[in-house]
Amino acid sequence: MHLFAPDGTRLSYRRVGTGAPLVCVPGGPLLSADYLGDLGGLDAHAELILLDHRGSGASDSPADATSFRCDRVVEDIEALRVHLGAERLALLGHSAGANVVYRYAERYPERVDRLILVTPSTRALAIEISDEARSEVARSREGEPWYPAASAALARIQAGEAGAADWAMLAPFSYGRWDEEVAAYDARMEAERDVEAARMFESEGAFDPPRTRAALAELDIPVLVLAGSVDVGNPVGAMVAVAALFRCGELVVQEQAGHFPWMDEPATFRTIVAARLDRVASPTARLSSGLADGGCP
């Protein structure tokens, strides 16, 4: 299925599963939705609407490369909403895709029903993550056979001395398990990356953290922030800070999961997310700070 963005770019999306619609915004930045799969069987609990970002998967590349910028990609989500004929959207944003979701909710707050933020990037929120915070999580994996090489690569990257192969050597740190299946999954995803599009996604003007944070603080909707306990890229401490930005932000940590929690333990992932999709939004939602709160749906 396809639609056209306001600038005329043809965008592709797929609908899989049954239940209430959940628009899924991939990370990357700007990867296709292929790597999301069925999100660990979440399609049994929701109709997943899987959008291929412009220039990825079955979507066309734009005529204007500056339209890869995050704040401009927001209009692709709004075009999808209009195309679907939906008054409001439930949105799932993974990793860098969360930046698009933040900015969409900032620009179109009345069009958002709920947010599911899976190991979300903090780039658009200006939440800094220290090298030590990442290293602390990395050290929790020191008993694994791949750890010495990956740890050495991380140290070189943090020292500004990275070689061409060092970033690839970090891959095991993104998963709660590292085996042949996961390695092949990671390789397929990496092969799709468009470095130039990713650079443009974060280019000047893409983000306005003070404005975004202020807008998100006004939302009266359920927001789930799902963290992986061994995610080196987005450690739990940073995910606590993301959840705290929302009036009704709830943090759930999936144990022994990395940056792709539906790959590490799909049953746990879908149970966590499905439970939040079933909740009804409350007009009097309050900040839950990641804990159960009677005022939050």
N, C-alpha and C positions, 0 to 999 in steps of 0.2 A: 504494500500500500504506500501511497505517497501523497504529499501536499507540496505547496509552494510557499516559501518564505516571502516576506514583504519585498525583498530585493530580487525576487524571481528565481532564487536557487531552489532546485527540486530536492526535497528531503524525503527519505524513506523511513518507514517504521513498520514494526510487526506487532500483532496482537496475539498473545498466547495465554491460555488458561481461562478460568472462569471466576466470577466474583466481581466485586467493585473494581473499577479501573484504577491502576497505579502507573503513573507515567514515570519511567525509569530513565535517568539522565546519566550516561556513562562518564567515566573519568578519562584519564590519559595524560594530559588533556586531549579532548577531541578524538577519542577512539570511537569506533562503531560499537553498537550494543552487543556484538557477537560474544565478547568475553563474559558478559553477564549470564549467558545461557538462560536457564529458567530460575536462576537465583536459588539454587538448592531445593527446587520443588515448590517454590513460593507460588508458582502458577496454579497450584491446587487450592489456593486461598484467595487469589486476586487475579484479575485480568491484567497481565503485564503488557504495557504499551512501551515497546522498546524502540527508542529513536536512535537512528544513526546520525551522529553529528555531521554537519556540512563538511564535505571533503573526505568522509570516511564511509566504509561499507558500501551500501547501495545508494547513498546520497551523493549528489553532484558537488563538485568543487565550485565555490563562488567565483564570480568574475572579479570581485574586489577582495584581495587577501586580507585587508584590514577588518573585514567582517568576521574573521576568526576571533576577534577580541571578545573577551568574556561578556562585557556589558552589551555587546551587539548580538551575541548568541542567544541572549535572553529573549529576543524577539522571535526566535525559532520556536521556543516553548509556547509563547503566546499564540503564534500562528497555529501550532498544533492544537491548543485548547479550542480556538475558534473552529478549526477544521473538525474536531470531534463533537462540537456542539455542546461542550460541557460548561456549566456555569462556574464550577470550581474544580481544581485539580488536587488530587493527592499525589505528592511528588516524592520520589526516591532519588537521592543524589549520592553517587559513590565517588569518593576521593576528590579529584579535581572537579568532577561534575557538581559537587556540593557548592562550588563557587557560583555556578550558573543558577542553582536553586536559591542561594542567598539573595542574589541580585534580582531574580524574578520575584521573590517574595517582597523585596524592597519596593520594586516598581509596581507590582500588581497584588498588593496584600489582600484585596477583596476577592481575588481569584484563587486563593490557596486554602485548601481544606485541612491539610495536615502535611507534615514533613517527616520523612524517614532519611536520616543522614548516616550513611554507612562509612565508617572510617574516614570522615570528611576532611578535606583540605582546610587549612586555616588561613590560606593566602588572602582571601578577600576580607578577612576579619582582622588582619594584622595581629594575630595571636602568634607570638614567636615561640619556637621550639629550640631549646638549647642543644648543643652537641652532647653535653653530658646526659641530658634526658634520654636521648636516643641511644647513647652508649650503654646506659644502665639497662635498658631493655635488651640490647644486643648481648650483654654479658649473661643474661639468663639462658642463653642458648649454647653456652660454652662447652657443654658435654656432647654436642653433635659433631659428626665427622667433618662437615664442611666448615665448621666455625673458624678454625685458624686462618684459612684463606680469606673468608668473608670479613672477619674482624680486622685483618691487616688492610684490606681494601677500604673499609670504613675509616680506619685511622688515616690513611693517605688522603682520602676525600676531605675529611675534616681539617687536615693540615694544609689543604690547597695544593696537594702534590699528586693528584689523581692521574693515572695513566688511562689509556683508551679502554682497557679491559676492566678497570676497577668497578665501574657502575654495574656492569653485568654480574660481577662476582657478589654483589649485594643481594641478588634475587632471593636466596633462601631466607633472608631476614623478613621478607614480605609475606611469609606463609607459616602457619603453625606446623606444617609437615612439609618435608622436601623429599619427594620420591620421583620416579620416572613420569608418572601421570602429571604431577604438578609442574615438573620441569618442562614437559612438552606444552602444557597450557601456557606457561610463562613465555616460552619461546614464540608461540603463535601470536601472542599479544604484542610482544616486543617487535616482531616483524612488521606489524601494522603501523607503528608509530610514525607520525609525520613531524619531524623536528621543527620545521619552519612554521607549521600551523601552531604547534605547541608554544613556540616562542611568541608568536603574534597573540595568542590567547592571553598572555600575561603582559602585553606591551602597555606603554604609557596610556593612561585613561581607562584601563580595564577595571580598576578597582577604586573604590572610595570608602575605605573602612569606617570612618566616623559616621558617614551617612548610612551605610549598610547596617552597622551595629545599632544605631538609633532606631531604624525602621524595624529590625527584627525584635527589638525589645518591646514593641507595641503590638506584636501579633498575639491574638487570643486563640491559638490553635494548639493541638497536641504536636509535640516535636520529640521524636526519638533520635538520640545520638547513640549509635552502636559502635563501640570500640572493640578492638582486638587486644587481648592482654599482652601479646607479644609482637604488636605492630611497631616496628622501629621507626617507620616514617611518621606516624601520628600517635605518639604515646598517650596513655590514658590521661595523664595530667592535662594535656592540651585538650582532650575531648571533654574533660570536666569543665574547662573554661568555655568551650563551645556551648554546652548544654546550659550553662549559667546565663548565657545571653538572652535566653527566651523566658517569657513569663511562665510557660509550662514546658520547660525542657527536661527531659528524662534521659539520664545516662544509663545504659546497660553495657556491661563489659562481658564479652563472650570469651570465656577462659580458653587458653591455648589456641587462640585464633590470631591470625595476622591481619594483613591489609585486605584480604579477600576471604572473609569469614565463611561465606557459603561454600567455598572450596574445602576449608579445613574440617568443618563439621556441619553439613547441610541441614540435618534434622534440628540441631540447636538453633541455627540461624533462622530457619523458617518458623520455628515455634516462637521465637522472640518477636519477629516482625509481624507475623499473623495475629498475634495477640493484640498488638497496637493498632492494626488495621480494623479490628472489630470494635474499637472504642468509639464512642460518640463524642464529638467535640463539645466543649462546654463554653458558654459565653463568659463565665466567671473564672476561667482558668488562672492559676497562680504559679509562680516560679516554684518548681519542685526540687531544684538543685540536684537532680539525679536521684532523688529519693521519693518513695511513695508519699503522696500528699492528697488529702481528701478533696482539695479544690481543683485537682487536675483530672481530666477524663482518663 
